[in-house]
Amino acid sequence: MKNLIWVFVLASVMVSTSGYGASVMGVAAGNCETWTKDKEEDCEAYRFDRVYLIGFLTGVNSLAPKDIMASTDAEGLTGWIDNYCKEHPLDAIDEAANALALELNQ
């Protein structure tokens, strides 16, 4: 059953990263350009973004067939997003989080 749930999680990740009507509210609705700017300014919004990212990945991890976060920590996760956002400044934060979830699952 857990593997079936994981298939649905991955399918929803692919749908949301392809832009087919996935609704995102709150922190994840921002884009990578804002993530980078907020990090440079060390403002509260960046701390909320980090909490969202770690919470999202923890939720994905709870449904994954393997522990996708076993080989990393919060600094590694946010560092990956930092690099992603530098390369994709117009992508939404949820797109970056989904890309990281897929990367961790490989």
C-alpha positions, 0 to 999 in steps of 0.5 A: 500500500505504501508503494501505491501511495508513493506512486500517487505522490510522484505523479502529483509532483510531476503534475505540479512541476509541469504547471497543470493546474496545481494550486499552491498557497502560502510560502511555496507560492513565492519564486526562487528569485525571492528565495535568494533575495530573502536569504541574502537579506536574512529576513523572516520570510527566508526562515518560513521558506526553510520551514516549508521546505523541510516540512514538505520533504518530511511529508514526502519522506513519510510516504517514500519507499525509502528514507530519502532524507537519510543522507542529508540534513537541513543545511544540505537541503537548503543548499540544494535549493539555493543552487537550484534557485540561482539557476532557475530564478523564475521557478516557484519554490514548490517547483524547486522542492518537487525537483529536490524530492525527485532528486533525493528519490533517485 
